[in-house]
C-alpha cells in the first residue's frame, strides 16, 4: 500500500479498535514493512493522535486518551448508530446536552454518505419516541439546519407563527440556539424589523439557508441564556414561586424539574427556601411533587389552589379505587355463598339445611 494518506487512514482505523496491535501484525495487514509502520505512527502522533507503544515480545501499539479530541474514523454501522442516537438526544435529551447533540448531528450529517443518510432517515421514520414532559416536539432536521446556519454565519428564511396565530415570513441572521429543557429557541437579528428577536423553533417552518454570509453582531446581553431569560420574562405569563422544601439544598440543586430560573437559600441541614419562575403552574406543581419530600408553598396563592385541586383529584381516585376493590370482594363472596347465603355444595354457613322451593 504505497498511498501514504490512505495507509494512514487505514492504520488509524485499526488503532481505534480497543486493543493492542503488534507492529508485525499491522505491517502484515497494511502490506508494508515494520519500519514503515513506525514512521506512520510518528506521523499520527504529529497529527495529535496519542499512540502509545510498549516494548518487548508482546509489545505493540494502542490509541490512548490524550489532552485533545482528535478526529475519529467510523464505519457505516457506527456512523448510523451515532446519528440515530444524536437525533433522539436533540429532541428529548438529558438536560444540558441538547445543544451539543444538535451541533454534533449537524457535523455528522454534513459528511455522511447519501446511502447512510437514507438509513438514518428510515430508522427515524419507523420508530416513535415515548415522550415525557409537556414541551412541544421539534424536528431534528430543522434543528440541524438551524445549527448549521448559526455555525456558518449564514442568513435564514423561514415561516413563523406568532403567539396570536399570525403567520409571517422572516429573514434572519441567526445567532444561537438555546434549549430551556422544554422548548428550543432561536436567537436572531430580524433584518426586516431591524431588531433582535427570539423565535420558538416549534413555531418555525420551512427553514431555508440562503447561502448569504454575514458578520455577527454583538448580542445585547451578557450571553445567549441571559437574553432568552430576559425575553421570556417580558413576553410570557410567568409565575414566581416561593416555597420551603424539607430537603437539603444540595439535593434540590440541579434536580431536573428546576432547569429554569431558580434560587436556593439553605435554612438548615435538612431544608431550604426555593424561589423559582415558570410560565406554567402545572410545571411548578409537578416539580415540587417530584422532589419526593414535604414542602410549604408561600407564594403564589394560585399554586396552592392548584395543589389543592391535585390533592382532591388524587384523593377521589384513591377512594374510588377502594370502593371498587370492596365491591369486587363482596361480589366474589356473594358468588361463593349464593344469593341465599348457601355455598357451592349446598350447605349454609350457619350449618342449617339448604333452602328449597
C-alpha beads as a LAMMPS data file, in Angstrom:
LAMMPS data file: protein, C-alpha beads

357 atoms
356 bonds

1 atom types
1 bond types

-500.0 500.0 xlo xhi
-500.0 500.0 ylo yhi
-500.0 500.0 zlo zhi

Masses

1 110.0

Atoms # bond

1 1 1 0.000 0.000 0.000
2 1 1 2.059 2.905 -1.328
3 1 1 -0.509 5.733 -0.940
4 1 1 0.575 7.309 2.369
5 1 1 -2.685 9.197 3.203
6 1 1 -4.806 6.095 2.515
7 1 1 -2.418 3.952 4.529
8 1 1 -2.533 6.366 7.461
9 1 1 -6.339 6.314 7.463
10 1 1 -6.368 2.513 7.446
11 1 1 -3.781 2.408 10.217
12 1 1 -5.839 4.858 12.282
13 1 1 -8.981 2.793 11.738
14 1 1 -7.186 -0.290 13.108
15 1 1 -5.775 1.578 16.104
16 1 1 -9.215 2.894 17.065
17 1 1 -10.243 -0.682 17.834
18 1 1 -9.717 -1.001 21.628
19 1 1 -6.811 -3.460 21.625
20 1 1 -3.031 -3.508 21.362
21 1 1 -1.621 -4.179 17.895
22 1 1 1.811 -5.775 17.418
23 1 1 3.835 -3.885 14.823
24 1 1 4.320 -7.051 12.794
25 1 1 0.542 -7.605 12.555
26 1 1 -0.058 -4.008 11.477
27 1 1 2.654 -4.335 8.842
28 1 1 1.126 -7.568 7.542
29 1 1 -2.387 -6.114 7.370
30 1 1 -1.262 -2.988 5.528
31 1 1 1.299 -4.737 3.311
32 1 1 4.288 -2.651 4.391
33 1 1 7.424 -3.124 6.460
34 1 1 7.607 -2.684 10.262
35 1 1 9.858 0.321 9.636
36 1 1 7.097 1.986 7.582
37 1 1 4.643 1.306 10.438
38 1 1 6.983 3.075 12.860
39 1 1 7.195 6.116 10.564
40 1 1 3.412 6.163 10.140
41 1 1 2.937 6.019 13.919
42 1 1 5.167 9.081 14.231
43 1 1 3.076 10.873 11.582
44 1 1 -0.128 10.118 13.535
45 1 1 1.474 11.474 16.699
46 1 1 2.415 14.669 14.848
47 1 1 -1.283 14.994 13.869
48 1 1 -2.327 14.807 17.527
49 1 1 -3.255 11.141 17.881
50 1 1 -1.859 9.778 21.181
51 1 1 -0.423 6.418 20.107
52 1 1 1.286 4.527 22.923
53 1 1 3.986 1.963 22.234
54 1 1 5.053 -0.873 24.533
55 1 1 8.325 -2.756 24.123
56 1 1 9.057 -6.464 24.361
57 1 1 7.964 -9.679 22.713
58 1 1 4.277 -8.966 23.411
59 1 1 4.561 -5.230 22.877
60 1 1 2.721 -3.193 20.316
61 1 1 0.749 -0.019 19.622
62 1 1 -2.532 1.245 21.004
63 1 1 -4.503 4.510 20.888
64 1 1 -4.910 6.085 24.334
65 1 1 -6.687 9.109 25.774
66 1 1 -4.838 12.352 25.140
67 1 1 -5.199 16.025 26.014
68 1 1 -7.334 16.862 22.957
69 1 1 -10.052 15.150 20.946
70 1 1 -8.641 14.072 17.553
71 1 1 -10.889 13.218 14.590
72 1 1 -12.478 9.771 14.696
73 1 1 -12.958 7.261 11.907
74 1 1 -16.313 5.469 11.924
75 1 1 -17.522 2.507 9.925
76 1 1 -21.028 2.522 8.389
77 1 1 -22.764 0.848 11.336
78 1 1 -21.100 3.126 13.893
79 1 1 -21.985 6.261 11.929
80 1 1 -25.649 5.238 11.619
81 1 1 -25.868 4.349 15.330
82 1 1 -24.385 7.691 16.402
83 1 1 -26.607 9.688 14.039
84 1 1 -29.772 7.964 15.295
85 1 1 -28.723 8.489 18.917
86 1 1 -27.950 12.159 18.338
87 1 1 -31.313 12.736 16.659
88 1 1 -33.063 11.270 19.702
89 1 1 -30.896 13.305 22.072
90 1 1 -31.534 16.525 20.169
91 1 1 -35.283 16.366 20.710
92 1 1 -35.570 14.572 24.051
93 1 1 -32.202 14.676 25.694
94 1 1 -30.675 14.531 29.122
95 1 1 -30.760 18.129 30.298
96 1 1 -27.640 20.021 29.305
97 1 1 -26.615 18.118 26.166
98 1 1 -29.394 19.062 23.721
99 1 1 -27.467 21.861 22.003
100 1 1 -24.253 19.830 21.815
101 1 1 -26.256 16.967 20.300
102 1 1 -27.579 19.243 17.569
103 1 1 -24.109 20.598 16.746
104 1 1 -22.622 17.109 16.588
105 1 1 -25.523 15.834 14.473
106 1 1 -25.103 18.712 12.043
107 1 1 -21.405 17.927 11.571
108 1 1 -22.061 14.221 11.105
109 1 1 -24.897 14.637 8.597
110 1 1 -22.781 17.038 6.558
111 1 1 -20.233 14.306 5.756
112 1 1 -22.497 11.253 5.888
113 1 1 -22.784 9.460 2.517
114 1 1 -26.241 9.531 0.943
115 1 1 -26.749 5.784 1.452
116 1 1 -26.178 6.192 5.201
117 1 1 -28.376 9.305 5.431
118 1 1 -31.142 7.211 3.880
119 1 1 -30.663 4.505 6.520
120 1 1 -30.785 7.075 9.319
121 1 1 -33.966 8.582 7.868
122 1 1 -35.567 5.150 7.502
123 1 1 -34.829 4.244 11.122
124 1 1 -36.264 7.502 12.432
125 1 1 -39.381 7.194 10.267
126 1 1 -40.037 3.678 11.533
127 1 1 -39.640 4.485 15.228
128 1 1 -41.717 6.626 17.576
129 1 1 -40.193 8.018 20.811
130 1 1 -42.124 7.805 24.071
131 1 1 -42.231 11.460 25.037
132 1 1 -42.199 12.858 28.545
133 1 1 -42.915 16.346 29.832
134 1 1 -45.181 18.990 28.378
135 1 1 -42.789 20.545 25.886
136 1 1 -43.576 20.563 22.163
137 1 1 -41.616 18.320 19.822
138 1 1 -39.140 19.740 17.319
139 1 1 -37.989 18.191 14.049
140 1 1 -34.267 17.297 14.392
141 1 1 -33.809 18.035 10.674
142 1 1 -34.880 21.636 11.279
143 1 1 -32.609 21.866 14.313
144 1 1 -29.573 20.658 12.380
145 1 1 -30.270 23.117 9.556
146 1 1 -30.575 25.983 12.042
147 1 1 -27.426 24.871 13.867
148 1 1 -25.515 24.790 10.580
149 1 1 -26.645 28.308 9.714
150 1 1 -25.587 29.543 13.160
151 1 1 -22.162 27.924 12.853
152 1 1 -21.576 29.138 9.282
153 1 1 -22.974 32.671 9.896
154 1 1 -25.473 32.104 7.102
155 1 1 -28.735 34.025 6.719
156 1 1 -32.010 32.150 7.160
157 1 1 -35.502 32.489 5.724
158 1 1 -38.462 30.755 7.349
159 1 1 -42.185 30.964 8.035
160 1 1 -43.163 31.814 11.597
161 1 1 -46.397 31.606 13.572
162 1 1 -46.653 34.131 16.404
163 1 1 -48.456 33.592 19.714
164 1 1 -51.581 35.236 18.351
165 1 1 -51.585 32.894 15.341
166 1 1 -50.347 35.477 12.823
167 1 1 -48.281 33.931 10.007
168 1 1 -45.198 35.840 8.801
169 1 1 -42.066 35.302 6.714
170 1 1 -38.753 36.123 8.365
171 1 1 -35.282 36.991 7.064
172 1 1 -32.881 36.475 9.959
173 1 1 -29.203 36.447 10.850
174 1 1 -29.140 33.501 13.319
175 1 1 -27.046 33.987 16.428
176 1 1 -27.628 30.993 18.701
177 1 1 -29.893 28.038 19.503
178 1 1 -30.889 27.713 23.153
179 1 1 -32.710 24.841 24.868
180 1 1 -34.617 25.541 28.076
181 1 1 -35.312 21.859 28.790
182 1 1 -38.892 22.054 27.459
183 1 1 -38.519 24.258 24.371
184 1 1 -35.978 25.251 21.740
185 1 1 -35.428 28.921 20.900
186 1 1 -33.537 30.610 18.066
187 1 1 -31.943 33.995 18.729
188 1 1 -31.560 36.040 15.575
189 1 1 -31.367 39.535 14.170
190 1 1 -34.521 40.165 12.122
191 1 1 -33.406 42.142 9.059
192 1 1 -36.912 43.292 8.145
193 1 1 -37.621 44.596 11.658
194 1 1 -34.073 45.819 12.279
195 1 1 -34.035 44.316 15.777
196 1 1 -33.146 41.212 17.754
197 1 1 -35.889 38.600 18.027
198 1 1 -36.493 35.335 19.871
199 1 1 -38.217 32.541 17.913
200 1 1 -39.722 29.325 19.254
201 1 1 -38.419 26.592 16.972
202 1 1 -41.636 24.549 17.195
203 1 1 -43.468 27.521 15.597
204 1 1 -40.908 27.808 12.815
205 1 1 -41.474 26.060 9.475
206 1 1 -39.846 25.850 6.051
207 1 1 -36.362 26.928 7.207
208 1 1 -34.033 27.715 4.303
209 1 1 -30.339 28.602 4.482
210 1 1 -29.821 31.261 1.816
211 1 1 -26.065 30.856 1.450
212 1 1 -25.516 34.571 2.120
213 1 1 -22.901 35.074 4.832
214 1 1 -22.981 37.831 7.442
215 1 1 -20.726 39.324 10.106
216 1 1 -22.110 38.512 13.592
217 1 1 -23.471 41.470 15.528
218 1 1 -22.859 41.976 19.268
219 1 1 -25.700 40.396 21.248
220 1 1 -27.416 42.925 23.554
221 1 1 -26.963 40.700 26.603
222 1 1 -24.250 39.044 28.647
223 1 1 -24.795 35.763 26.813
224 1 1 -27.479 33.844 24.925
225 1 1 -29.020 32.306 28.059
226 1 1 -29.424 35.712 29.706
227 1 1 -31.009 37.092 26.522
228 1 1 -33.557 34.262 26.369
229 1 1 -34.399 34.540 30.078
230 1 1 -34.970 38.301 29.836
231 1 1 -37.208 37.979 26.762
232 1 1 -39.252 35.161 28.285
233 1 1 -39.903 37.191 31.429
234 1 1 -41.194 40.079 29.357
235 1 1 -43.370 38.120 26.917
236 1 1 -44.856 35.145 28.770
237 1 1 -47.190 34.988 31.779
238 1 1 -44.701 33.989 34.481
239 1 1 -45.462 32.695 37.973
240 1 1 -42.967 33.349 40.776
241 1 1 -42.915 30.642 43.420
242 1 1 -41.524 30.788 46.956
243 1 1 -41.586 27.520 48.901
244 1 1 -39.908 25.882 51.862
245 1 1 -38.613 22.477 50.860
246 1 1 -37.778 19.935 53.563
247 1 1 -34.738 18.573 51.789
248 1 1 -31.089 19.752 51.827
249 1 1 -30.316 22.489 49.319
250 1 1 -27.516 20.394 47.796
251 1 1 -30.029 17.671 46.912
252 1 1 -32.552 20.100 45.429
253 1 1 -29.933 21.962 43.376
254 1 1 -29.725 20.547 39.858
255 1 1 -32.882 18.436 40.249
256 1 1 -34.418 18.035 36.815
257 1 1 -37.662 19.980 37.321
258 1 1 -35.683 23.069 38.238
259 1 1 -33.808 23.535 34.983
260 1 1 -35.039 27.063 34.544
261 1 1 -34.825 30.195 36.669
262 1 1 -34.451 29.306 40.352
263 1 1 -32.604 30.249 43.544
264 1 1 -31.915 28.198 46.657
265 1 1 -31.302 29.511 50.167
266 1 1 -30.333 26.945 52.837
267 1 1 -32.390 27.179 56.036
268 1 1 -30.661 24.377 57.927
269 1 1 -29.099 20.984 57.167
270 1 1 -32.472 19.494 56.255
271 1 1 -34.436 22.252 54.486
272 1 1 -34.094 25.210 52.148
273 1 1 -36.050 28.101 50.647
274 1 1 -36.755 27.700 46.941
275 1 1 -37.598 30.575 44.599
276 1 1 -38.451 29.743 41.012
277 1 1 -40.169 31.190 37.953
278 1 1 -42.118 29.357 35.262
279 1 1 -44.846 30.039 32.739
280 1 1 -46.984 27.146 33.996
281 1 1 -48.479 26.384 37.416
282 1 1 -48.605 22.726 36.349
283 1 1 -44.839 22.766 35.782
284 1 1 -44.168 24.254 39.227
285 1 1 -46.519 21.816 40.957
286 1 1 -45.070 18.817 39.136
287 1 1 -41.555 19.898 40.078
288 1 1 -42.420 20.183 43.765
289 1 1 -44.127 16.793 43.811
290 1 1 -41.199 15.153 42.034
291 1 1 -38.861 16.266 44.841
292 1 1 -40.498 13.496 46.925
293 1 1 -40.446 15.399 50.212
294 1 1 -42.628 17.688 52.327
295 1 1 -42.906 21.343 51.360
296 1 1 -44.928 24.509 52.055
297 1 1 -45.807 26.971 49.301
298 1 1 -45.725 30.608 50.418
299 1 1 -46.347 32.189 47.008
300 1 1 -48.296 32.404 44.752
301 1 1 -51.760 31.599 46.111
302 1 1 -52.757 30.235 42.674
303 1 1 -50.177 27.478 43.080
304 1 1 -51.606 26.486 46.473
305 1 1 -55.055 26.314 44.884
306 1 1 -53.711 24.195 42.038
307 1 1 -52.112 21.805 44.545
308 1 1 -55.457 21.539 46.382
309 1 1 -57.097 20.574 43.098
310 1 1 -54.448 17.909 42.516
311 1 1 -54.865 16.596 46.077
312 1 1 -58.653 16.426 45.750
313 1 1 -58.380 14.611 42.436
314 1 1 -55.828 12.159 43.830
315 1 1 -57.934 11.509 46.947
316 1 1 -61.036 10.941 44.826
317 1 1 -59.156 8.495 42.616
318 1 1 -57.813 6.603 45.654
319 1 1 -61.249 6.380 47.299
320 1 1 -62.868 5.276 44.051
321 1 1 -60.300 2.508 43.811
322 1 1 -61.031 1.440 47.399
323 1 1 -64.782 1.293 46.722
324 1 1 -64.266 -0.735 43.557
325 1 1 -61.994 -3.190 45.357
326 1 1 -64.502 -3.537 48.217
327 1 1 -67.364 -4.084 45.750
328 1 1 -65.387 -6.710 43.837
329 1 1 -64.590 -8.516 47.081
330 1 1 -68.260 -8.532 48.146
331 1 1 -69.333 -9.814 44.733
332 1 1 -66.850 -12.636 44.958
333 1 1 -68.110 -13.572 48.423
334 1 1 -71.759 -13.477 47.260
335 1 1 -70.857 -15.620 44.283
336 1 1 -69.237 -18.217 46.507
337 1 1 -72.153 -18.327 49.012
338 1 1 -75.070 -17.956 46.558
339 1 1 -77.866 -15.425 46.725
340 1 1 -79.464 -17.130 49.789
341 1 1 -76.259 -17.496 51.711
342 1 1 -75.654 -21.081 50.552
343 1 1 -72.184 -22.097 49.498
344 1 1 -71.432 -24.073 46.388
345 1 1 -72.027 -27.531 47.913
346 1 1 -75.488 -26.509 49.140
347 1 1 -74.662 -26.023 52.830
348 1 1 -75.394 -22.787 54.624
349 1 1 -72.631 -21.016 56.575
350 1 1 -74.702 -21.482 59.816
351 1 1 -74.892 -25.239 59.325
352 1 1 -78.652 -25.364 58.649
353 1 1 -80.163 -27.338 55.810
354 1 1 -80.262 -25.573 52.452
355 1 1 -83.427 -23.805 51.479
356 1 1 -85.595 -25.027 48.646
357 1 1 -88.658 -24.013 46.622

Bonds

1 1 1 2
2 1 2 3
3 1 3 4
4 1 4 5
5 1 5 6
6 1 6 7
7 1 7 8
8 1 8 9
9 1 9 10
10 1 10 11
11 1 11 12
12 1 12 13
13 1 13 14
14 1 14 15
15 1 15 16
16 1 16 17
17 1 17 18
18 1 18 19
19 1 19 20
20 1 20 21
21 1 21 22
22 1 22 23
23 1 23 24
24 1 24 25
25 1 25 26
26 1 26 27
27 1 27 28
28 1 28 29
29 1 29 30
30 1 30 31
31 1 31 32
32 1 32 33
33 1 33 34
34 1 34 35
35 1 35 36
36 1 36 37
37 1 37 38
38 1 38 39
39 1 39 40
40 1 40 41
41 1 41 42
42 1 42 43
43 1 43 44
44 1 44 45
45 1 45 46
46 1 46 47
47 1 47 48
48 1 48 49
49 1 49 50
50 1 50 51
51 1 51 52
52 1 52 53
53 1 53 54
54 1 54 55
55 1 55 56
56 1 56 57
57 1 57 58
58 1 58 59
59 1 59 60
60 1 60 61
61 1 61 62
62 1 62 63
63 1 63 64
64 1 64 65
65 1 65 66
66 1 66 67
67 1 67 68
68 1 68 69
69 1 69 70
70 1 70 71
71 1 71 72
72 1 72 73
73 1 73 74
74 1 74 75
75 1 75 76
76 1 76 77
77 1 77 78
78 1 78 79
79 1 79 80
80 1 80 81
81 1 81 82
82 1 82 83
83 1 83 84
84 1 84 85
85 1 85 86
86 1 86 87
87 1 87 88
88 1 88 89
89 1 89 90
90 1 90 91
91 1 91 92
92 1 92 93
93 1 93 94
94 1 94 95
95 1 95 96
96 1 96 97
97 1 97 98
98 1 98 99
99 1 99 100
100 1 100 101
101 1 101 102
102 1 102 103
103 1 103 104
104 1 104 105
105 1 105 106
106 1 106 107
107 1 107 108
108 1 108 109
109 1 109 110
110 1 110 111
111 1 111 112
112 1 112 113
113 1 113 114
114 1 114 115
115 1 115 116
116 1 116 117
117 1 117 118
118 1 118 119
119 1 119 120
120 1 120 121
121 1 121 122
122 1 122 123
123 1 123 124
124 1 124 125
125 1 125 126
126 1 126 127
127 1 127 128
128 1 128 129
129 1 129 130
130 1 130 131
131 1 131 132
132 1 132 133
133 1 133 134
134 1 134 135
135 1 135 136
136 1 136 137
137 1 137 138
138 1 138 139
139 1 139 140
140 1 140 141
141 1 141 142
142 1 142 143
143 1 143 144
144 1 144 145
145 1 145 146
146 1 146 147
147 1 147 148
148 1 148 149
149 1 149 150
150 1 150 151
151 1 151 152
152 1 152 153
153 1 153 154
154 1 154 155
155 1 155 156
156 1 156 157
157 1 157 158
158 1 158 159
159 1 159 160
160 1 160 161
161 1 161 162
162 1 162 163
163 1 163 164
164 1 164 165
165 1 165 166
166 1 166 167
167 1 167 168
168 1 168 169
169 1 169 170
170 1 170 171
171 1 171 172
172 1 172 173
173 1 173 174
174 1 174 175
175 1 175 176
176 1 176 177
177 1 177 178
178 1 178 179
179 1 179 180
180 1 180 181
181 1 181 182
182 1 182 183
183 1 183 184
184 1 184 185
185 1 185 186
186 1 186 187
187 1 187 188
188 1 188 189
189 1 189 190
190 1 190 191
191 1 191 192
192 1 192 193
193 1 193 194
194 1 194 195
195 1 195 196
196 1 196 197
197 1 197 198
198 1 198 199
199 1 199 200
200 1 200 201
201 1 201 202
202 1 202 203
203 1 203 204
204 1 204 205
205 1 205 206
206 1 206 207
207 1 207 208
208 1 208 209
209 1 209 210
210 1 210 211
211 1 211 212
212 1 212 213
213 1 213 214
214 1 214 215
215 1 215 216
216 1 216 217
217 1 217 218
218 1 218 219
219 1 219 220
220 1 220 221
221 1 221 222
222 1 222 223
223 1 223 224
224 1 224 225
225 1 225 226
226 1 226 227
227 1 227 228
228 1 228 229
229 1 229 230
230 1 230 231
231 1 231 232
232 1 232 233
233 1 233 234
234 1 234 235
235 1 235 236
236 1 236 237
237 1 237 238
238 1 238 239
239 1 239 240
240 1 240 241
241 1 241 242
242 1 242 243
243 1 243 244
244 1 244 245
245 1 245 246
246 1 246 247
247 1 247 248
248 1 248 249
249 1 249 250
250 1 250 251
251 1 251 252
252 1 252 253
253 1 253 254
254 1 254 255
255 1 255 256
256 1 256 257
257 1 257 258
258 1 258 259
259 1 259 260
260 1 260 261
261 1 261 262
262 1 262 263
263 1 263 264
264 1 264 265
265 1 265 266
266 1 266 267
267 1 267 268
268 1 268 269
269 1 269 270
270 1 270 271
271 1 271 272
272 1 272 273
273 1 273 274
274 1 274 275
275 1 275 276
276 1 276 277
277 1 277 278
278 1 278 279
279 1 279 280
280 1 280 281
281 1 281 282
282 1 282 283
283 1 283 284
284 1 284 285
285 1 285 286
286 1 286 287
287 1 287 288
288 1 288 289
289 1 289 290
290 1 290 291
291 1 291 292
292 1 292 293
293 1 293 294
294 1 294 295
295 1 295 296
296 1 296 297
297 1 297 298
298 1 298 299
299 1 299 300
300 1 300 301
301 1 301 302
302 1 302 303
303 1 303 304
304 1 304 305
305 1 305 306
306 1 306 307
307 1 307 308
308 1 308 309
309 1 309 310
310 1 310 311
311 1 311 312
312 1 312 313
313 1 313 314
314 1 314 315
315 1 315 316
316 1 316 317
317 1 317 318
318 1 318 319
319 1 319 320
320 1 320 321
321 1 321 322
322 1 322 323
323 1 323 324
324 1 324 325
325 1 325 326
326 1 326 327
327 1 327 328
328 1 328 329
329 1 329 330
330 1 330 331
331 1 331 332
332 1 332 333
333 1 333 334
334 1 334 335
335 1 335 336
336 1 336 337
337 1 337 338
338 1 338 339
339 1 339 340
340 1 340 341
341 1 341 342
342 1 342 343
343 1 343 344
344 1 344 345
345 1 345 346
346 1 346 347
347 1 347 348
348 1 348 349
349 1 349 350
350 1 350 351
351 1 351 352
352 1 352 353
353 1 353 354
354 1 354 355
355 1 355 356
356 1 356 357
